Amino acid sequence: MKITDYLPTGKENAIPSKTLAEILGFDTVRELQKAIERERQAGAVILSTCTEGGGYFLPANETEIREFIRTLSNRAKNTRRSMESALDALDGMTGQMRL
């Protein structure tokens, strides 16, 4: 079973993760997320959105792919900033400085 076989095309048709997990027989949304990650690592282009109810879908066009990439990039930047703050705090506690 490939998850991509069950996904609609286009952001406006995204299937919420809980619904998709139920359709595909996963016990939890986390199991679904792991399966999606495996398919992505194998080359599948599975997009997701948090807006308008969120969910997973296949890209309908280049714009949807670019929007997804932008969202991931912004999320990565925010995660990096959070990590830097935590590392700075840890450095302050241990008296060490990072390069």
N, CA, C and O of each residue as an XYZ file, in Angstrom:
396
protein
N       0.837     -1.180      0.000
C       0.000      0.000      0.000
C       0.887      1.250      0.000
O       1.781      1.395      0.833
N       0.624      2.122     -0.928
C       1.327      3.393     -0.967
C       0.352      4.498     -0.567
O      -0.767      4.569     -1.075
N       0.787      5.340      0.332
C      -0.060      6.436      0.793
C      -0.423      7.349     -0.364
O      -1.539      7.864     -0.432
N       0.519      7.548     -1.272
C       0.250      8.436     -2.411
C      -0.941      7.965     -3.241
O      -1.582      8.778     -3.906
N      -1.245      6.682     -3.213
C      -2.404      6.167     -3.953
C      -3.729      6.652     -3.366
O      -4.760      6.598     -4.036
N      -3.707      7.123     -2.126
C      -4.923      7.544     -1.439
C      -5.048      9.061     -1.304
O      -6.057      9.563     -0.808
N      -4.032      9.780     -1.740
C      -4.037     11.232     -1.552
C      -4.666     11.954     -2.729
O      -4.438     11.595     -3.884
N      -5.460     12.975     -2.430
C      -6.029     13.788     -3.498
C      -4.982     14.771     -4.019
O      -3.950     14.995     -3.387
N      -5.261     15.339     -5.155
C      -4.385     16.354     -5.734
C      -4.936     17.724     -5.392
O      -6.134     17.975     -5.520
N      -4.049     18.609     -4.955
C      -4.429     19.992     -4.672
C      -4.671     20.261     -3.204
O      -5.304     19.479     -2.495
N      -4.142     21.400     -2.769
C      -4.247     21.820     -1.368
C      -5.697     21.900     -0.896
O      -6.008     21.553      0.243
N      -6.573     22.357     -1.778
C      -7.980     22.517     -1.390
C      -8.658     21.186     -1.100
O      -9.742     21.159     -0.519
N      -8.037     20.088     -1.495
C      -8.595     18.752     -1.275
C      -7.859     17.960     -0.195
O      -8.082     16.758     -0.049
N      -6.994     18.617      0.554
C      -6.172     17.938      1.561
C      -7.035     17.115      2.519
O      -8.121     17.532      2.920
N      -6.524     15.944      2.872
C      -7.215     15.058      3.820
C      -6.571     15.226      5.194
O      -5.357     15.066      5.328
N      -7.370     15.547      6.219
C      -6.818     15.676      7.573
C      -6.104     14.392      7.997
O      -6.508     13.292      7.620
N      -5.049     14.546      8.776
C      -4.228     13.396      9.164
C      -5.024     12.330      9.912
O      -4.822     11.137      9.689
N      -5.913     12.745     10.784
C      -6.697     11.760     11.543
C      -7.582     10.940     10.602
O      -7.689      9.722     10.743
N      -8.206     11.609      9.656
C      -9.058     10.921      8.685
C      -8.241      9.963      7.834
O      -8.643      8.821      7.610
N      -7.086     10.435      7.357
C      -6.230      9.597      6.520
C      -5.728      8.378      7.293
O      -5.673      7.275      6.751
N      -5.366      8.578      8.550
C      -4.909      7.456      9.378
C      -6.007      6.402      9.507
O      -5.735      5.204      9.432
N      -7.236      6.848      9.698
C      -8.362      5.914      9.814
C      -8.593      5.166      8.506
O      -8.795      3.952      8.510
N      -8.562      5.890      7.385
C      -8.775      5.277      6.072
C      -7.735      4.194      5.801
O      -8.053      3.127      5.276
N      -6.492      4.485      6.164
C      -5.390      3.573      5.860
C      -5.154      2.516      6.938
O      -4.307      1.638      6.770
N      -5.897      2.595      8.041
C      -5.803      1.577      9.080
C      -4.664      1.746     10.068
O      -4.263      0.784     10.722
N      -4.137      2.959     10.184
C      -3.101      3.215     11.187
C      -3.772      3.421     12.539
O      -4.844      4.020     12.623
N      -3.139      2.926     13.590
C      -3.692      3.081     14.935
C      -3.562      4.503     15.448
O      -4.395      4.969     16.225
N      -2.512      5.194     15.011
C      -2.279      6.559     15.477
C      -1.844      7.447     14.315
O      -1.374      6.967     13.284
N      -2.013      8.745     14.508
C      -1.541      9.716     13.524
C      -0.021      9.646     13.431
O       0.544      9.833     12.353
N       0.639      9.381     14.544
C       2.106      9.287     14.535
C       2.583      8.168     13.618
O       3.586      8.330     12.923
N       1.888      7.042     13.605
C       2.244      5.946     12.698
C       2.102      6.395     11.249
O       2.944      6.073     10.410
N       1.039      7.136     10.956
C       0.841      7.689      9.613
C       1.992      8.614      9.249
O       2.536      8.525      8.149
N       2.365      9.498     10.162
C       3.450     10.444      9.899
C       4.758      9.723      9.596
O       5.510     10.144      8.717
N       5.030      8.654     10.310
C       6.251      7.873     10.059
C       6.206      7.232      8.675
O       7.213      7.206      7.966
N       5.043      6.718      8.293
C       4.898      6.103      6.972
C       5.054      7.147      5.867
O       5.661      6.875      4.831
N       4.509      8.331      6.087
C       4.658      9.413      5.111
C       6.124      9.802      4.988
O       6.611     10.042      3.884
N       6.819      9.865      6.095
C       8.249     10.194      6.061
C       9.032      9.152      5.269
O       9.938      9.501      4.513
N       8.693      7.889      5.434
C       9.379      6.837      4.668
C       9.137      7.013      3.170
O      10.062      6.873      2.369
N       7.901      7.317      2.792
C       7.606      7.520      1.370
C       8.314      8.760      0.834
O       8.805      8.758     -0.295
N       8.366      9.811      1.639
C       9.087     11.018      1.215
C      10.566     10.704      1.009
O      11.167     11.155      0.034
N      11.149      9.943      1.911
C      12.563      9.580      1.781
C      12.809      8.721      0.550
O      13.914      8.712      0.008
N      11.787      8.001      0.109
C      11.891      7.175     -1.092
C      11.621      7.984     -2.361
O      11.686      7.451     -3.469
N      11.318      9.276     -2.193
C      11.145     10.141     -3.353
C       9.747     10.663     -3.613
O       9.552     11.459     -4.531
N       8.772     10.237     -2.831
C       7.405     10.719     -3.037
C       7.292     12.189     -2.640
O       7.882     12.623     -1.651
N       6.537     12.939     -3.414
C       6.305     14.354     -3.103
C       4.925     14.445     -2.462
O       3.912     14.597     -3.144
N       4.913     14.348     -1.144
C       3.681     14.430     -0.359
C       3.720     15.756      0.374
O       4.611     16.002      1.186
N       2.754     16.604      0.084
C       2.701     17.917      0.710
C       1.720     17.898      1.871
O       0.846     17.036      1.956
N       1.884     18.864      2.758
C       0.960     19.014      3.881
C       0.755     20.490      4.147
O       1.569     21.336      3.776
N      -0.346     20.766      4.794
C      -0.658     22.140      5.155
C      -1.305     22.163      6.523
O      -1.955     21.202      6.932
N      -1.124     23.265      7.225
C      -1.768     23.453      8.531
C      -2.937     24.418      8.421
O      -3.705     24.574      9.371
N      -3.080     25.063      7.280
C      -4.152     26.038      7.094
C      -5.426     25.354      6.621
O      -5.389     24.253      6.072
N      -6.534     26.010      6.837
C      -7.839     25.546      6.363
C      -8.123     24.099      6.755
O      -8.557     23.301      5.924
N      -7.881     23.767      8.005
C      -8.143     22.412      8.474
C      -6.971     21.471      8.309
O      -6.927     20.415      8.939
N      -6.028     21.840      7.473
C      -4.808     21.063      7.300
C      -5.019     19.730      6.628
O      -6.138     19.353      6.280
N      -3.919     19.026      6.453
C      -3.978     17.702      5.874
C      -2.880     17.449      4.870
O      -1.989     18.274      4.669
N      -2.964     16.279      4.239
C      -1.970     15.840      3.266
C      -2.585     15.810      1.878
O      -3.784     15.582      1.714
N      -1.731     16.047      0.875
C      -2.196     16.065     -0.508
C      -1.014     15.956     -1.457
O       0.137     16.122     -1.056
N      -1.311     15.676     -2.715
C      -0.301     15.687     -3.768
C      -0.341     17.052     -4.441
O      -1.402     17.670     -4.527
N       0.797     17.525     -4.915
C       0.818     18.856     -5.517
C       0.037     18.914     -6.829
O       0.109     18.011     -7.663
N      -0.708     20.005     -6.981
C      -1.444     20.237     -8.222
C      -0.612     21.051     -9.199
O      -0.836     21.014    -10.409
N       0.365     21.795     -8.650
C       1.157     22.671     -9.505
C       2.445     23.084     -8.791
O       2.679     22.742     -7.632
N       3.254     23.817     -9.512
C       4.540     24.285     -8.997
C       4.364     25.218     -7.804
O       5.167     25.195     -6.870
N       3.330     26.028     -7.832
C       3.088     26.987     -6.753
C       2.894     26.275     -5.419
O       3.420     26.719     -4.399
N       2.149     25.180     -5.418
C       1.933     24.441     -4.170
C       3.241     23.861     -3.639
O       3.467     23.841     -2.429
N       4.090     23.395     -4.526
C       5.385     22.861     -4.085
C       6.239     23.978     -3.507
O       6.863     23.805     -2.460
N       6.270     25.117     -4.178
C       7.067     26.248     -3.688
C       6.560     26.736     -2.326
O       7.357     27.067     -1.448
N       5.251     26.780     -2.156
C       4.666     27.197     -0.878
C       5.057     26.224      0.235
O       5.383     26.645      1.345
N       5.025     24.939     -0.059
C       5.410     23.914      0.911
C       6.877     24.068      1.300
O       7.223     23.993      2.479
N       7.735     24.283      0.309
C       9.166     24.478      0.570
C       9.383     25.707      1.442
O      10.187     25.674      2.373
N       8.675     26.786      1.146
C       8.800     28.017      1.938
C       8.379     27.771      3.384
O       9.038     28.238      4.313
N       7.295     27.047      3.573
C       6.820     26.730      4.919
C       7.857     25.907      5.683
O       8.144     26.189      6.846
N       8.413     24.895      5.033
C       9.438     24.072      5.684
C      10.677     24.887      6.014
O      11.273     24.714      7.077
N      11.063     25.769      5.111
C      12.238     26.614      5.336
C      12.028     27.524      6.540
O      12.914     27.658      7.384
N      10.862     28.146      6.619
C      10.558     29.017      7.762
C      10.539     28.227      9.066
O      11.038     28.694     10.090
N       9.966     27.044      9.023
C       9.919     26.194     10.218
C      11.336     25.819     10.655
O      11.643     25.819     11.847
N      12.193     25.499      9.688
C      13.585     25.144     10.003
C      14.318     26.325     10.633
O      15.085     26.147     11.579
N      14.085     27.525     10.116
C      14.723     28.721     10.684
C      14.275     28.941     12.123
O      15.093     29.239     12.993
N      12.982     28.794     12.372
C      12.462     28.974     13.729
C      13.008     27.909     14.676
O      13.338     28.205     15.825
N      13.104     26.684     14.200
C      13.667     25.609     15.011
C      15.126     25.893     15.328
O      15.575     25.685     16.455
N      15.857     26.365     14.342
C      17.274     26.693     14.544
C      17.434     27.790     15.595
O      18.312     27.702     16.453
N      16.588     28.824     15.533
C      16.661     29.906     16.522
C      16.363     29.384     17.926
O      17.020     29.776     18.890
N      15.387     28.513     18.037
C      15.058     27.928     19.343
C      16.220     27.104     19.875
O      16.535     27.152     21.064
N      16.851     26.354     18.991
C      17.996     25.553     19.397
C      19.156     26.440     19.836
O      19.826     26.145     20.825
N      19.391     27.516     19.109
C      20.477     28.442     19.464
C      20.248     29.037     20.854
O      21.188     29.152     21.640
N      19.016     29.410     21.157
C      18.702     29.957     22.483
C      18.984     28.935     23.575
O      19.557     29.262     24.615
N      18.579     27.700     23.329
C      18.813     26.643     24.315
C      20.307     26.369     24.476
O      20.785     26.160     25.591
N      21.038     26.369     23.372
C      22.488     26.160     23.445
C      23.170     27.293     24.202
O      24.086     27.048     24.987
N      22.733     28.530     23.975
C      23.291     29.671     24.703
C      23.043     29.524     26.202
O      23.928     29.788     27.015
N      21.831     29.102     26.558
C      21.510     28.907     27.974
C      22.384     27.810     28.571
O      22.890     27.952     29.684
N      22.561     26.731     27.841
C      23.401     25.633     28.312
C      24.846     26.083     28.473
O      25.508     25.738     29.452
N      25.331     26.855     27.508
C      26.696     27.377     27.607
C      26.862     28.230     28.859
O      27.888     28.157     29.536
N      25.849     29.038     29.163
C      25.896     29.874     30.356
C      25.943     29.055     31.630
O      26.589     29.447     32.602
N      25.266     27.926     31.631
C      25.242     27.058     32.807
C      26.546     26.306     32.987
O      26.974     26.063     34.115
N      27.173     25.941     31.895
C      28.391     25.129     31.981
C      29.659     25.970     31.909
O      30.760     25.466     32.133
N      29.500     27.255     31.594
C      30.657     28.133     31.497
C      31.474     27.926     30.240
O      32.592     28.429     30.133
N      30.924     27.186     29.284
C      31.629     26.951     28.027
C      31.085     27.872     26.951
O      29.948     28.338     27.022
N      31.910     28.122     25.963
C      31.479     28.940     24.834
C      31.527     28.095     23.572
O      32.417     27.262     23.395
N      30.558     28.324     22.705
C      30.533     27.631     21.416
C      31.342     28.406     20.405
O      31.573     29.607     20.551
N      31.766     27.700     19.383
C      32.471     28.356     18.277
C      31.493     28.964     17.311
O      31.900     29.560     16.314
